[in-house]
């Protein structure tokens, strides 16, 4: 599905996005895509530690992070953003952009607190659709003993009536 849009109409021109990836060329590609979508404020970091410092400096609205990086990788970065007491914003939406898209990897990223997942190679349209999903259908956050992050449930099972059923209105529209 290809989408035509105006950056002003979507509100993307007001977003600040942090791109955390150890490959300079990938950061340039994502930066170019984001600018082509009308996003004016794009910040870059080459690893998780630098990304965390950039979070403090720039207070991004959305973070796009790679999985494998030296030092602090994308999973550790996400867990730190979600759970550390010194996290500048544990609620910031995080898009995982990685070459590793096997089911176990997707589940591991989801369980770390990732908001959306994209597999490389990536297109401008795919990034646009994930951004619009975050903006138009924000997911509530869940805090339980073993997890903090966006609700991992994507489907609402209307026939389910067990004690674990979530009944919040926003879940009905997810």
C-alpha positions in Angstrom: 0.0 0.0 0.0 1.5 3.3 -1.1 0.3 6.4 0.8 0.2 10.0 -0.5 0.4 12.6 2.2 1.3 16.1 3.2 3.7 16.4 6.1 1.8 19.3 7.5 -1.5 17.3 7.3 0.0 14.4 9.2 1.8 16.5 11.9 5.1 14.7 11.0 6.8 18.1 10.5 6.6 18.7 14.3 8.2 15.4 15.3 11.7 14.9 16.7 13.1 11.5 15.9 16.3 9.8 17.2 17.9 7.2 15.0 20.3 4.8 16.8 22.3 2.6 14.5 26.0 1.7 14.4 26.1 1.9 10.6 26.7 5.4 9.3 25.1 4.6 5.9 21.9 3.2 7.5 21.6 6.3 9.7 21.9 8.4 6.5 19.3 6.4 4.7 16.8 6.6 7.6 17.6 10.3 8.1 16.9 10.9 4.4 13.6 9.0 4.5 12.5 10.9 7.6 13.3 14.2 6.0 11.5 13.2 2.9 8.4 12.5 5.0 8.6 16.1 6.3 10.3 15.4 9.7 12.5 18.4 10.5 14.2 17.2 13.6 16.3 14.1 13.2 19.0 13.2 15.6 21.5 10.4 15.3 23.5 8.1 17.7 25.9 5.3 16.8 25.2 3.0 19.7 22.9 2.5 22.7 25.0 4.5 25.2 25.2 7.5 22.8 21.5 7.0 22.1 20.6 7.3 25.8 22.6 10.5 26.0 20.9 11.9 22.9 17.6 11.1 24.6 18.6 13.4 27.4 19.8 16.1 25.1 17.0 16.1 22.5 13.9 14.6 24.1 12.8 12.8 20.9 9.1 12.0 20.2 10.1 8.7 18.6 13.2 6.5 18.5 14.3 4.2 15.7 16.9 1.7 16.9 18.9 -1.1 15.4 19.3 -4.5 17.1 23.0 -5.3 16.8 25.4 -2.6 17.9 28.6 -2.7 19.8 28.4 -2.0 23.5 24.7 -1.5 24.4 22.6 -3.2 21.7 19.0 -2.4 20.7 17.4 -4.8 23.2 19.5 -3.5 26.1 18.8 0.1 25.0 15.1 -0.5 24.9 15.1 -2.2 28.3 17.1 0.7 29.7 14.7 3.2 28.3 11.7 1.4 29.7 13.0 0.3 33.1 15.9 2.5 34.3 15.2 5.0 37.0 17.3 7.6 35.1 15.4 7.2 31.8 14.4 10.6 30.4 11.2 9.1 29.0 10.2 5.5 29.5 7.0 6.0 27.5 8.7 7.1 24.2 7.6 5.0 21.2 10.5 2.8 20.0 10.6 1.4 16.4 13.0 -1.5 16.0 14.6 -1.5 12.6 16.7 -4.6 12.1 17.8 -7.3 9.7 16.8 -10.0 12.2 13.1 -10.6 11.7 12.6 -14.2 12.8 9.6 -14.9 15.0 11.8 -15.3 18.1 13.5 -12.0 17.5 10.2 -10.2 17.0 8.9 -11.7 20.3 12.1 -10.8 22.1 11.9 -7.2 20.9 8.3 -7.0 21.8 9.0 -8.3 25.3 11.8 -5.7 25.7 9.2 -3.0 25.2 9.5 -2.1 21.5 6.4 -0.3 20.1 6.8 -1.3 16.4 9.0 -3.5 14.4 10.5 -3.1 10.9 12.8 -5.4 8.9 15.6 -4.2 6.7 15.7 -3.4 3.9 13.2 -0.7 4.7 11.1 1.6 2.5 9.9 5.1 3.1 6.3 3.8 3.0 7.0 1.2 5.7 8.5 3.8 8.0 5.6 6.2 7.3 3.0 3.5 8.1 4.7 2.7 11.4 4.9 6.4 12.3 1.2 6.9 11.5 0.4 3.8 13.6 2.2 5.3 16.6 0.5 8.6 16.1 -3.1 7.5 15.2 -3.3 4.3 17.3 -1.2 4.8 20.4 -1.1 1.7 22.6 -1.6 1.9 26.3 1.3 1.1 28.5 1.3 -1.9 30.8 3.3 -2.3 34.0 3.5 -5.8 35.6 6.2 -7.5 37.6 8.1 -8.8 34.6 7.2 -6.2 31.9 6.8 -2.5 31.3 6.0 -1.1 27.9 3.3 -0.8 25.3 0.5 -3.3 25.5 1.7 -6.4 23.5 -1.8 -7.4 22.6 -2.6 -6.5 19.0 -5.9 -8.3 18.6 -9.0 -7.9 20.7 -10.7 -11.3 21.2 -14.3 -10.2 21.7 -15.4 -13.8 22.7 -12.8 -14.0 25.5 -14.3 -13.5 29.0 -11.6 -14.8 31.4 -10.3 -12.8 34.3 -7.3 -11.6 32.4 -9.6 -9.8 29.8 -8.8 -6.1 29.4 -11.8 -3.9 29.0 -10.3 -0.5 28.4 -12.0 1.4 25.6 -8.8 2.1 23.8 -8.1 -1.6 23.6 -11.4 -2.1 21.7 -10.1 0.2 18.9 -6.6 -1.4 18.7 
